[in-house]
Amino acid sequence: MPSKFLDEARDPLIIAEGWMKDGKDVAIATVVETWGSAPRPVGSHLVIDADGTFHGSVSGGCVEGAVISEALDVIGSGKPKMLEFGVADETAWQVGLSCGGKIRVYVERLG
C-alpha cells in the first residue's frame, strides 16, 4: 500500500504549491472533458513552471509537449486557454493523439 508521503510527493497540485512558495511562476493544465478513448480521465493535472519544468500528465504523454508550450504562453500573458485535441485535429496527429478520442484541457496561471 503506498504511503501518504509518496502520494503527496507525486501530487501535481502539491508540487505546484511548492514551486509557487519557491517564487516560481506556475501554470496548471486540467483535463476538463473527454470523449471516446481518452488517455487520461477528467481531473488529471499537469503543472508547468516558467522554465518548462513539468510534473503530472493530461494525456499519457501524447500531447504534453503542445500543452507545455501553450502553458508557457499562459504564464507569460496571464490569460487562460482552452485546448482541444482529437484525431480529427491535424495537430493531435502531429503530437500523437491517435487513441481515437478527444480531450479538452484548460490551462491557467496560478497565483
MARGU-347379 format. One record per residue (C-alpha): residue in three letters; residue number from 1; x, y, z. Coordinates in Angstrom, 1 decimal. Layout:
BEGIN
{resn: ala | resi: NUM | x: X | y: Y | z: Z} $
...
END
This chain:
BEGIN
{resn: met | resi: 1 | x: 0.0 | y: 0.0 | z: 0.0} $
{resn: pro | resi: 2 | x: 1.5 | y: 3.4 | z: -1.0} $
{resn: ser | resi: 3 | x: 2.4 | y: 5.7 | z: 1.8} $
{resn: lys | resi: 4 | x: 0.7 | y: 9.1 | z: 2.2} $
{resn: phe | resi: 5 | x: 4.1 | y: 10.8 | z: 1.9} $
{resn: leu | resi: 6 | x: 4.8 | y: 9.2 | z: -1.5} $
{resn: asp | resi: 7 | x: 1.3 | y: 10.1 | z: -2.8} $
{resn: glu | resi: 8 | x: 1.8 | y: 13.7 | z: -1.7} $
{resn: ala | resi: 9 | x: 5.3 | y: 13.9 | z: -3.2} $
{resn: arg | resi: 10 | x: 3.9 | y: 13.0 | z: -6.6} $
{resn: asp | resi: 11 | x: 0.6 | y: 15.1 | z: -6.4} $
{resn: pro | resi: 12 | x: 0.9 | y: 17.8 | z: -9.1} $
{resn: leu | resi: 13 | x: -1.1 | y: 20.2 | z: -7.1} $
{resn: ile | resi: 14 | x: 1.2 | y: 19.9 | z: -4.1} $
{resn: ile | resi: 15 | x: 4.2 | y: 20.2 | z: -6.5} $
{resn: ala | resi: 16 | x: 2.7 | y: 23.4 | z: -7.9} $
{resn: glu | resi: 17 | x: 2.2 | y: 24.8 | z: -4.4} $
{resn: gly | resi: 18 | x: 5.8 | y: 24.1 | z: -3.6} $
{resn: trp | resi: 19 | x: 7.0 | y: 25.8 | z: -6.8} $
{resn: met | resi: 20 | x: 4.9 | y: 28.9 | z: -6.0} $
{resn: lys | resi: 21 | x: 6.3 | y: 29.0 | z: -2.5} $
{resn: asp | resi: 22 | x: 9.8 | y: 29.0 | z: -4.1} $
{resn: gly | resi: 23 | x: 8.8 | y: 32.1 | z: -6.1} $
{resn: lys | resi: 24 | x: 8.3 | y: 30.3 | z: -9.5} $
{resn: asp | resi: 25 | x: 5.6 | y: 31.3 | z: -12.0} $
{resn: val | resi: 26 | x: 3.3 | y: 28.3 | z: -12.5} $
{resn: ala | resi: 27 | x: 0.5 | y: 27.2 | z: -14.8} $
{resn: ile | resi: 28 | x: -1.8 | y: 24.2 | z: -14.3} $
{resn: ala | resi: 29 | x: -3.4 | y: 22.2 | z: -17.1} $
{resn: thr | resi: 30 | x: -6.5 | y: 20.2 | z: -16.2} $
{resn: val | resi: 31 | x: -8.4 | y: 17.7 | z: -18.3} $
{resn: val | resi: 32 | x: -12.0 | y: 19.1 | z: -18.2} $
{resn: glu | resi: 33 | x: -13.7 | y: 17.0 | z: -20.8} $
{resn: thr | resi: 34 | x: -13.1 | y: 13.7 | z: -22.7} $
{resn: trp | resi: 35 | x: -14.8 | y: 11.9 | z: -25.5} $
{resn: gly | resi: 36 | x: -14.3 | y: 8.3 | z: -26.6} $
{resn: ser | resi: 37 | x: -11.0 | y: 6.6 | z: -25.8} $
{resn: ala | resi: 38 | x: -9.2 | y: 9.3 | z: -23.8} $
{resn: pro | resi: 39 | x: -5.7 | y: 8.6 | z: -22.4} $
{resn: arg | resi: 40 | x: -6.3 | y: 10.4 | z: -19.0} $
{resn: pro | resi: 41 | x: -9.5 | y: 10.9 | z: -17.1} $
{resn: val | resi: 42 | x: -11.2 | y: 14.3 | z: -16.3} $
{resn: gly | resi: 43 | x: -9.5 | y: 16.0 | z: -13.4} $
{resn: ser | resi: 44 | x: -6.0 | y: 14.9 | z: -14.4} $
{resn: his | resi: 45 | x: -3.4 | y: 17.7 | z: -13.9} $
{resn: leu | resi: 46 | x: -0.1 | y: 18.8 | z: -15.5} $
{resn: val | resi: 47 | x: 1.8 | y: 21.6 | z: -13.7} $
{resn: ile | resi: 48 | x: 4.4 | y: 23.7 | z: -15.6} $
{resn: asp | resi: 49 | x: 6.8 | y: 26.4 | z: -14.4} $
{resn: ala | resi: 50 | x: 8.2 | y: 29.3 | z: -16.4} $
{resn: asp | resi: 51 | x: 11.4 | y: 27.3 | z: -17.1} $
{resn: gly | resi: 52 | x: 9.4 | y: 24.5 | z: -18.8} $
{resn: thr | resi: 53 | x: 9.8 | y: 22.1 | z: -15.9} $
{resn: phe | resi: 54 | x: 6.6 | y: 19.9 | z: -15.6} $
{resn: his | resi: 55 | x: 5.0 | y: 17.3 | z: -13.4} $
{resn: gly | resi: 56 | x: 1.9 | y: 15.2 | z: -13.9} $
{resn: ser | resi: 57 | x: 0.1 | y: 14.2 | z: -17.1} $
{resn: val | resi: 58 | x: -3.0 | y: 15.2 | z: -19.1} $
{resn: ser | resi: 59 | x: -2.6 | y: 12.8 | z: -21.9} $
{resn: gly | resi: 60 | x: -0.3 | y: 9.9 | z: -21.0} $
{resn: gly | resi: 61 | x: 2.4 | y: 11.7 | z: -22.9} $
{resn: cys | resi: 62 | x: 0.8 | y: 12.1 | z: -26.3} $
{resn: val | resi: 63 | x: 0.1 | y: 15.9 | z: -26.2} $
{resn: glu | resi: 64 | x: 2.2 | y: 17.0 | z: -23.3} $
{resn: gly | resi: 65 | x: 4.6 | y: 19.0 | z: -25.4} $
{resn: ala | resi: 66 | x: 1.9 | y: 21.0 | z: -27.0} $
{resn: val | resi: 67 | x: 0.2 | y: 21.7 | z: -23.6} $
{resn: ile | resi: 68 | x: 3.6 | y: 22.7 | z: -22.1} $
{resn: ser | resi: 69 | x: 4.2 | y: 25.2 | z: -24.9} $
{resn: glu | resi: 70 | x: 0.7 | y: 26.7 | z: -24.5} $
{resn: ala | resi: 71 | x: 1.2 | y: 26.8 | z: -20.7} $
{resn: leu | resi: 72 | x: 4.4 | y: 28.9 | z: -21.2} $
{resn: asp | resi: 73 | x: 2.3 | y: 31.4 | z: -23.2} $
{resn: val | resi: 74 | x: -0.3 | y: 31.4 | z: -20.4} $
{resn: ile | resi: 75 | x: 2.3 | y: 32.1 | z: -17.8} $
{resn: gly | resi: 76 | x: 3.6 | y: 35.0 | z: -19.9} $
{resn: ser | resi: 77 | x: 0.2 | y: 36.5 | z: -20.7} $
{resn: gly | resi: 78 | x: -1.8 | y: 35.6 | z: -17.6} $
{resn: lys | resi: 79 | x: -4.7 | y: 34.7 | z: -20.0} $
{resn: pro | resi: 80 | x: -6.1 | y: 31.2 | z: -19.6} $
{resn: lys | resi: 81 | x: -6.7 | y: 28.9 | z: -22.7} $
{resn: met | resi: 82 | x: -9.0 | y: 26.1 | z: -23.5} $
{resn: leu | resi: 83 | x: -7.2 | y: 23.5 | z: -25.7} $
{resn: glu | resi: 84 | x: -8.8 | y: 20.6 | z: -27.6} $
{resn: phe | resi: 85 | x: -7.0 | y: 17.6 | z: -29.0} $
{resn: gly | resi: 86 | x: -8.5 | y: 14.7 | z: -31.0} $
{resn: val | resi: 87 | x: -7.9 | y: 12.5 | z: -34.0} $
{resn: ala | resi: 88 | x: -9.8 | y: 14.9 | z: -36.4} $
{resn: asp | resi: 89 | x: -7.4 | y: 17.7 | z: -35.4} $
{resn: glu | resi: 90 | x: -4.2 | y: 17.8 | z: -37.5} $
{resn: thr | resi: 91 | x: -2.2 | y: 19.0 | z: -34.5} $
{resn: ala | resi: 92 | x: -3.3 | y: 16.0 | z: -32.5} $
{resn: trp | resi: 93 | x: -1.9 | y: 13.6 | z: -35.1} $
{resn: gln | resi: 94 | x: 1.3 | y: 15.6 | z: -35.1} $
{resn: val | resi: 95 | x: 1.7 | y: 15.2 | z: -31.4} $
{resn: gly | resi: 96 | x: 0.5 | y: 11.6 | z: -31.3} $
{resn: leu | resi: 97 | x: -3.1 | y: 11.6 | z: -30.1} $
{resn: ser | resi: 98 | x: -4.2 | y: 8.6 | z: -32.2} $
{resn: cys | resi: 99 | x: -6.2 | y: 6.8 | z: -29.5} $
{resn: gly | resi: 100 | x: -9.5 | y: 7.6 | z: -31.1} $
{resn: gly | resi: 101 | x: -10.7 | y: 10.0 | z: -28.5} $
{resn: lys | resi: 102 | x: -10.7 | y: 13.7 | z: -27.8} $
{resn: ile | resi: 103 | x: -9.7 | y: 15.7 | z: -24.8} $
{resn: arg | resi: 104 | x: -10.3 | y: 19.3 | z: -23.7} $
{resn: val | resi: 105 | x: -7.6 | y: 20.8 | z: -21.4} $
{resn: tyr | resi: 106 | x: -8.0 | y: 24.1 | z: -19.5} $
{resn: val | resi: 107 | x: -4.7 | y: 25.9 | z: -18.9} $
{resn: glu | resi: 108 | x: -4.4 | y: 28.7 | z: -16.3} $
{resn: arg | resi: 109 | x: -1.8 | y: 30.6 | z: -14.5} $
{resn: leu | resi: 110 | x: -1.7 | y: 30.1 | z: -10.7} $
{resn: gly | resi: 111 | x: -1.3 | y: 32.9 | z: -8.3} $
END
